[in-house]
Structure formats: structure tokens, C-alpha cells
Amino acid sequence: MKKYILIAFILGLLIFSTVNAQTNIDSNKSHEKRNLEQNPANFTHTILAEECTATWCPNCPIAAEALYNVYSSGDYPFYYVSLVNDMNPIAKKRNRDYSFGLFKIYGFPTIYFDGGDTNVVGHGGTVEATENEYRFQIEQEGQRAPKQPITMESTVEWEGNAKLTVTITIENEGNLPYFGKLRSYVTEIESRWIDKSGKPYHYSLLDYAVNKFVLLVPGKQKTISGTFDGNEKHGNQTFEDISQDNIMVISSIFDWIPHYRLGYQSDDFTQRYFARFADQTTAVTLI
């Protein structure tokens, strides 16, 4: 019986979600550097990237450096989170969320933009080429219309002793109700985890302060708070040594509807996953 329910669920997703084949930019392709045609001031929302990576991965340092360069440039309304798969089971679970446990995880690095609307597997051969690829994806996502126009603001308060409280205020400025998943990623700005090249990751996920579904009524604000306590267990580890000046909390809201995606494709493999679009993102530090 459970088998038939699962099959019906999958068929429902395939029928009612947008099926859109995405050919990922692999290590043999890149976008030439060019003047920006999309004005970041006209972006419909702030973009989120999730970097699925591992400390043993030889191809990941180029991706990590390229992402950090794009963010540090300040050219876009854009944040990213490093999901260090082999060091944090919570990050590993987030990586597997994209497959619903149904499909194979292709490999590292994989960068999901805005909850997987598009993704990039591998790198462009050099840091500069990879950075250009990521800029292209960010510019494209910046023109995507969210399910409903959402505004978000966040604050964070350091409680001392490795504990913090984050508060997110969300408003649905559209005409229809919005149902989605709110995630507040507690990240280390300079990570305790080191990539294959010997450099620290940036904005690596420790755990969530908020990770829940929310319903937003049109024209109304909702305020949601959550806490993170480094002394508690987060997966299989604690983070009682976090530093107040090394924390950024990145909050995103994802539309609940899954969209079936085809990602990286080769002669031997086709990446399949489900995207839930990130429709707004905000971030705050403790300094």
C-alpha cells in the first residue's frame, strides 16, 4: 500500500510541478566576462545559493573561491551558504532534500541557486571562469518573478554563552496567500572546516535557528523567532566555541511546491532533483 501511495505522490509531483530541463554548466563550458545587462537594482528579490561540498573534494576549492569572490564584490543582492557534506550531518540532510531520497546525489561541488531553480555542477576550469558562470546564474535568477512578492527583515541578538536569538519579519505583498518553508541558516563567516586546498570555507551551515512551514496572508506581516544554542547537540556535535563576530544568520523562504528538474547530463548519467524556489532572502550579522 505504501508503495502505491509513493508512486501516486511522485506522479502528482510530475504532473503538477513545472518540468523544466536544466542543462548545467559543466567544467568544459563557461560564459565570457561581459558588462552586466541586468541591473541588480531591478532584481525581483535577493538571491540565495547553496554550495554542496566536501572537504575531500578536489574540484570544490575553485567553486568556493568563486562564490566568495562574487559575494565579496557586492555586485548583487546575493548570499550563499556552504553545506559541508562530510563534516555536518545537518548540511548533508539539506543536500539530500533536493533528491527527496529518490535520486542519486551526483557529486560535488553542486551549487543550487534559489532552491534549485537552476544549478551548476563542477567548475569552469579556473576561478575566473567559474565566477562568470555563477554571475550568469545570479543575473538570471534576479529576473525570476517570485510566487508572491515577499519582503523580509531580520535581527539577531547574542544571548551570551554561544546562544543567539533571530527574529524574522515577513510580509506578503501579493494578492494571494503564500505557503512556504522558512529556514534561518546559522553560519560561520570563516568556517572551522577546511577545504581540499587548505583554505577555510565561508558561510558554512552549523544548524538552523528556524526551520518551519509558514502561511502568509496577503497584505499582512508575520514575525517569527527562533534560537540557536551552540551548547546543545546539532546532529552529532556541539558548537559552544562559536564567536559572536564570526556568525551570519541567512534567512530564506521557499515556496512549498516542488518542481521536477533535470540537471547535469552526460552519456552515463542524468541528474534529477526537486526544486523549491527561494522567493526572498535576508541576512544579519552580530557585529
C-alpha positions in Angstrom: 0.0 0.0 0.0 2.8 2.4 0.9 4.4 1.7 -2.4 1.3 2.7 -4.3 1.0 5.9 -2.2 4.6 6.8 -3.0 4.1 6.2 -6.7 0.9 8.3 -6.7 2.8 11.1 -4.9 5.6 11.1 -7.4 3.2 11.1 -10.3 1.4 14.0 -8.7 4.6 16.0 -8.5 5.5 15.3 -12.1 2.0 16.3 -13.3 1.5 19.4 -11.2 5.0 20.8 -10.9 6.9 22.6 -13.7 9.0 20.2 -15.6 11.9 22.2 -17.0 15.2 20.5 -18.1 18.2 22.5 -16.9 21.4 21.7 -18.6 24.1 22.5 -16.1 27.2 24.4 -16.9 30.0 21.9 -16.5 33.7 22.2 -16.3 34.1 22.4 -20.0 31.8 25.4 -20.6 31.8 29.0 -19.4 30.2 32.3 -20.0 32.6 35.0 -21.2 33.1 38.0 -19.0 30.8 40.8 -20.1 29.1 44.0 -19.0 26.1 43.3 -16.9 22.9 43.6 -19.0 20.7 43.0 -15.9 20.7 45.9 -13.4 20.9 44.4 -9.9 18.7 47.4 -8.8 15.9 45.8 -10.8 16.3 42.3 -9.2 12.9 41.0 -8.1 14.4 39.5 -4.9 17.6 38.7 -3.1 19.3 35.5 -4.4 20.4 32.5 -2.4 22.9 29.9 -3.4 23.6 26.7 -1.5 27.0 25.2 -2.1 27.0 21.4 -1.7 30.6 20.5 -1.0 33.0 18.2 0.9 36.5 18.7 2.5 38.0 15.8 0.4 36.7 17.1 -2.9 39.5 18.3 -5.3 37.2 20.3 -7.5 35.5 22.2 -4.7 38.1 24.9 -3.8 37.6 26.6 -7.1 33.9 26.8 -6.6 34.3 28.0 -3.1 36.7 30.8 -4.1 34.5 31.8 -7.0 31.4 32.1 -4.8 33.2 34.0 -2.2 34.5 36.4 -4.8 31.0 37.1 -6.2 29.6 37.7 -2.7 32.5 39.9 -1.6 32.2 42.1 -4.7 28.8 43.4 -3.5 27.6 43.5 -7.1 24.4 41.7 -6.4 21.7 41.3 -3.7 23.1 37.8 -3.0 24.0 35.4 -0.2 25.3 31.9 -0.1 25.6 29.0 2.4 28.2 26.3 2.3 26.8 22.9 3.0 29.9 20.9 4.0 28.5 17.4 3.5 31.2 15.3 5.2 31.5 17.5 8.3 28.0 18.3 9.2 25.0 15.8 9.1 22.6 18.7 9.0 24.2 20.1 5.9 24.2 16.5 4.4 20.5 16.2 5.0 19.9 19.6 3.3 21.8 18.4 0.3 19.7 15.2 0.2 16.5 17.3 0.5 16.9 18.0 -3.2 16.5 14.4 -4.1 13.6 13.5 -1.8 15.6 10.3 -1.1 14.6 9.1 -4.6 17.5 10.1 -6.8 21.3 9.7 -6.7 23.3 12.7 -5.5 25.5 13.4 -8.5 28.6 14.9 -7.0 30.5 17.9 -5.6 30.6 20.8 -6.0 26.9 21.4 -6.8 25.6 24.9 -6.4 21.8 25.3 -6.2 20.5 28.8 -7.0 17.3 29.9 -5.4 16.3 26.5 -4.1 17.3 24.7 -7.2 15.6 26.7 -10.0 19.0 26.3 -11.6 22.2 24.6 -10.5 25.8 24.2 -11.5 27.8 21.0 -11.1 31.6 21.1 -11.2 33.5 24.3 -12.1 34.6 26.3 -15.2 38.3 25.3 -15.1 39.5 28.4 -13.4 38.3 30.7 -10.6 37.5 33.5 -13.0 35.5 31.3 -15.5 33.6 29.7 -12.6 32.8 33.1 -11.1 31.5 34.3 -14.5 29.2 31.2 -14.6 27.8 32.0 -11.2 27.3 35.6 -12.1 25.3 34.5 -15.1 23.0 32.3 -13.0 22.5 35.0 -10.4 21.6 37.5 -13.1 19.0 35.1 -14.5 17.5 34.3 -11.1 17.3 38.0 -10.4 14.7 38.4 -13.1 12.5 35.5 -11.9 9.2 36.5 -10.5 8.6 35.0 -7.1 5.3 33.2 -6.4 4.2 36.3 -4.4 6.2 39.5 -3.7 7.7 38.9 -0.3 9.7 41.3 1.9 11.8 40.1 4.8 13.9 41.7 7.5 15.8 40.0 10.3 17.6 40.8 13.5 19.8 38.7 15.7 20.6 39.1 19.4 23.6 37.5 21.1 22.5 36.0 24.4 26.0 35.0 25.5 27.5 31.6 26.1 27.1 30.6 22.4 23.4 31.3 22.3 21.6 33.6 19.9 18.0 34.6 19.0 17.0 35.5 15.5 13.7 37.3 14.6 12.4 37.5 11.1 9.6 39.8 9.9 7.9 38.7 6.7 5.3 40.4 4.7 3.3 39.0 1.8 2.8 42.0 -0.6 0.8 39.9 -3.1 -2.9 39.3 -3.6 -2.9 35.6 -2.8 -1.9 33.5 0.3 1.7 32.2 0.3 2.7 28.9 1.9 6.4 28.1 2.2 9.3 26.8 4.3 11.3 29.4 6.3 14.9 28.5 7.0 17.3 30.6 9.1 20.8 29.2 8.5 23.2 29.9 11.3 26.6 30.1 9.5 30.2 30.7 10.4 31.6 33.5 8.3 35.0 31.9 8.4 34.4 28.2 8.8 36.1 25.8 11.2 36.2 23.4 8.2 39.0 23.5 5.7 38.6 22.6 2.0 41.0 20.4 0.0 43.3 23.3 -0.8 43.8 24.1 2.9 41.6 27.2 3.0 38.6 27.7 5.3 35.1 27.6 3.9 32.9 30.7 4.3 29.3 30.9 5.5 29.2 27.2 6.4 26.0 25.9 7.9 26.1 24.9 11.6 22.3 24.4 12.1 19.0 26.3 11.7 17.6 28.8 14.2 14.2 28.5 12.3 13.2 25.6 10.1 9.4 25.6 9.7 6.5 26.0 7.3 4.6 29.3 7.4 1.4 30.6 5.9 1.5 34.3 4.9 -1.8 36.1 4.4 -1.9 38.8 1.7 -1.0 42.3 2.9 -0.1 41.1 6.4 3.2 40.8 8.3 4.3 37.9 10.4 7.1 37.8 12.9 8.9 34.6 13.7 11.7 34.0 16.2 14.0 31.1 16.8 17.1 30.3 18.9 20.4 28.6 18.3 22.3 27.2 21.3 25.8 26.1 20.5 26.0 24.1 23.7 23.2 21.8 22.5 23.6 18.8 20.2 23.4 19.7 16.5 23.5 16.4 14.7 26.5 14.7 16.3 28.3 17.8 17.5 28.2 20.9 19.6 29.4 24.5 18.8 30.0 26.0 22.2 33.1 27.7 20.8 31.4 29.9 18.3 32.5 33.6 18.2 30.0 36.4 18.2 31.9 38.3 15.5 32.0 35.2 13.2 28.3 34.5 12.8 25.9 35.4 10.0 22.3 34.3 10.0 20.9 33.9 6.5 17.1 33.5 6.2 15.2 32.4 3.1 11.6 31.5 2.4 10.9 28.7 -0.1 7.7 28.1 -1.9 6.3 24.7 -0.9 5.6 23.4 -4.4 8.3 21.1 -5.7 9.4 21.4 -9.3 11.0 18.4 -11.1 14.3 19.3 -12.6 16.9 17.7 -14.9 20.3 19.0 -14.1 23.8 17.8 -15.2 23.6 15.4 -18.1 26.3 13.1 -19.6 26.3 9.9 -21.7 26.2 7.9 -18.4 24.1 9.9 -16.0 21.3 12.4 -15.8 20.9 14.4 -12.6 17.3 14.5 -11.3 16.1 16.5 -8.3 13.3 18.6 -7.0 13.5 22.4 -6.6 11.5 24.5 -4.2 12.1 28.1 -5.2 13.6 30.6 -2.8 11.4 33.7 -3.1 13.2 36.0 -0.7 16.4 36.1 1.4 17.8 38.3 4.1 20.8 38.1 6.3 22.2 39.7 9.5 25.4 39.5 11.5 26.1 40.1 15.2 28.6 42.9 14.5 
